[in-house]
Amino acid sequence: MPNRPYARIPSLKELSDFDGAFDRAFSLVAFVLNRHIIDHLLRATRLLTDGDAEALMIWGVLAHLNVAHMMPPGSVPAAILDARGHLPDEEARYRPLRLRDLTDITGIPRETVRRKLNALAAQHYVQRAGNGWVLCTGRVEPELREFTRESVWRLLAVADEIRAALRDADAGSAGRQPGSSSGPSG
């Protein structure tokens, strides 16, 4: 496991053979992961953009890239957030994203991105800033905080479910030959 990108993930260190466990649990793991992703996207689309999946993609990319420079990998809350769990003076430090960048990143046609940004602006989800667009934090704070709280516990539940499947597949590998079945022969 030392040459694999996931070698440093603490929860995976309990597995003796991640690749083998993954291969043995693939269908279940893929189903659980897909169920989570689709559920999350449907919930977000319905709650945040009235069913407009393209607007959700544009808004999500914008929100992420406006603040990514303030949240480097491995960040801990005490180092970057205030007591409310917010970035201090966040809107002043947002990096605006140009229409061209959003088009390139999302793969959505320029005119569609422009139209969706204007619709999101009319709902006070985003606003123009200089030569680009930024997230409006005040508009979504209460509902987004609760949506995110529920999303986190759902994600952690899925992570636990996937870890359990991988652990079971890893434990079941002892004495089993690759490609053999663990069920009764007959």
N, C-alpha and C positions, 0 to 999 in steps of 0.2 A: 503493500500500500504506500510506501514512501514516495513513489514517482507519480502518484495520482493527485489531482488537484484537491480531492476531498480528504486527503490524508490528515489534514489539520482540523477536521471537523470533530469536536469532542464526542458527540453522540455516536459517531460511526466507529470510534476506536474500540468499542465493545464487540465489534464484529471481527471474526477471524478472517473472513473472506468476503468483502463487500461485493465484488463482482460476481462471485458464485451465488451469494445470497440474492443479489438483485436478479440474476438470470433465473433462479428457481422461483422467485416471487414476482416476476415481471408482470404478468397479466393482472394480478391483484393490485400491485403498486401502481401500475399505469391507470387502472380503473379508479382507484382512490384519488390519485393526483388529478386526473381529468375531471372527476366529479367536483373536486374542490375548485379548480380553476373556472369551470363553467358556472358553478353556483356563484362564485365571487363576481364574475363578470356580469351575470344576469342581475344579481342584487345591486351592484354598483350602477349599472345602466338604468335600472328602474328607479332607483332612489335619486340619483344625482343628475341624470340627463333625460328624464322622461322617456326612456326607451331608445335613445339615440346612441347606438354603439360607436359610431364614428366620432361624435362629439365627446363621448367618454374617453376614447383613445387620445384625442387631441388634448383634452383637459388634463388627463393623467400624465401625458408626456410633458406638457407645459409645467404642471405642478412639480413634477420630479426634477426637471432640468433647471427650473428657477432656483432651486435650493441645493442641488447636488454638491456644489462647490463648498457649502457650509457644513456638509455632513460626510467627511471622509470615511472610508471603510474602517471599522473598528471603533467608531465614535461611541463615547459613553455619555448618557444624559447630562451628568454634572459638568462635563467639559464644554457643552455647546448650548444647553437649554436653560431658560429661566425657571422660576418656581412653578409657573403655570404649564410647563412642558412645551414652551414655544421658543423659537429662536429669537434672541433679543433684536429689536428693531428689524424684524425679518423683511418687511416689505421694502425698506430702504436698501437692503442688501440683495434683493432678488436680482438675478441675471435675466434680463428680458430675452425672449426667444423670438427670432424673426419668423415671419410667415414662410419664407423659403426654407428655414431649418425645420419647421414643423412638417412641411410638405415632404422634405427629404427623409426625415426620420420615420414618419408614419406611413409613407407611400400613398397617402390620400391626395387626390388632385388639388392643386393650388386653389382653384375657385371654390371647391368644397370646403377646404380648410378655412379660407377667408370667410365664407358664409357662416360656418359653424362657430368661428371665433366671434363674429358679430352677434350671433344668437346667444352665445355664452356671456358676452359682455352685456347684452340687454337684460340678462338674468343676474348680473353682478357676480358671476363666477370668475371672470377674467377682466382685465383692463389693459389699455394701451399704456406703454411706458417707453418713452424715447422712440427708438426705431423697432420696438418689438412688443411682446405681450407678456404679462405677468398674472399670476393668480391673485384673486381677491380673497384674503383670508377671512375677513369678518363675515362674509356671506354664508359660508358653509360651516363655520366652527361648531355650533351645537350638533347639527345632524351628522357632520362628518366625524366628529369625535366619537359619537355613539356607534356609527357605522364601523369605524376603525376598531373600536373596542370589541365589537362582535366579530369582526373579521380576524382579529388576533386570536381570540379564543378558538375560533373555527380552524384557523391555520395550525395552532398548537395541537388541537385534537387530531387533525389530519397527520401532522408530523408524528404524533404518538402512534397512530394507526399504522403508518408506514414503517416506523422503527420496529413495532411489534411484528409485522410481517417479515421484515428483514431478519430480525433476531430468530424468529421461528424457522425461516429458511436456512439461516446460518447454522442453527443448532441441529436441524434435520440433515445437514450435509455429512455429519460424522458417519462413516461407514457406507455412505451411498456413492455409487459410481456415477460419473457424469452421464446423463441421458437415461439413467435407470429410474424406475418408478418405485415409490416407497409403499405403494398400496399392495394388497394381497395378490399373489399370483394365482392363476387359475387355469 
